């Protein structure tokens, strides 16, 4: 890739020199070309090898095709590298997922309404029935929005401390909610944006889009065949 890049620059340079050389009818290696280091030398050799083989016009054409191909290859490589890095940056680690699970189970107590498996079989009979998150079709952004802002009037608490203070959630403030009679239950704790990301990491790794919880998934979820798994179908 570096060679390609160096070659590219040098091919351009060589091509310009070649044009000059054509006029002078002198090989361009007499010029200051060698002083540009290895890649220049390679590019120079490449151009020099082509020169006697081709008439000036075709050579210019071929060099141009080479230049475009090289550029296209570079763009493809750049795009592939970039997507790879982006995907890598997003992929949560096992620690992220475990941290998200702790927040789900303990700090935010999502399981009180959604159940430990996220299937809506709530852990606390006094709590509202949470949605079955295993069947949720929300993408990550919509999931994070639901956690931050909750669902006014629909028993899903908002976990962003400032959710209805400055219009960041659906452009609504507390007064708007009160006026329209839409309430939100208090969350067990508010969460930092980073904690909400971790909960989302956990949800997407273990719950959302994962189908119904069966015994195998349960053992995988808890790391061992705990009591909760024994009542599930094999
Ligand atoms: C007090 C009960 C309660 C708690 C606690 C709670 N939820 Fe909910 N949640 C609900 C209810 C009820 C809904 C359905 C709201 C609706 O009908 O739009 C819901 C909806 C959701 C949705 C949207 C699902 C969809 O497909 O539309 C997500 C995501 C969600 N909850 C995640 C969480 C997470 C994560 C936590 C913990 C940080 C949590 N909830 C805590 C009750 C709760």
Boltz pocket constraint, residues with backbone or C-beta under 6 A from the ligand:
constraints:
  - pocket:
      binder: B
      contacts: [[A, 103], [A, 104], [A, 108], [A, 109], [A, 110], [A, 111], [A, 112], [A, 113], [A, 114], [A, 127], [A, 128], [A, 129], [A, 130], [A, 131], [A, 132], [A, 133], [A, 135], [A, 136], [A, 137], [A, 138], [A, 142], [A, 143], [A, 146], [A, 147], [A, 151], [A, 154], [A, 155], [A, 156], [A, 157], [A, 159], [A, 185], [A, 186], [A, 199]]
      max_distance: 6.0
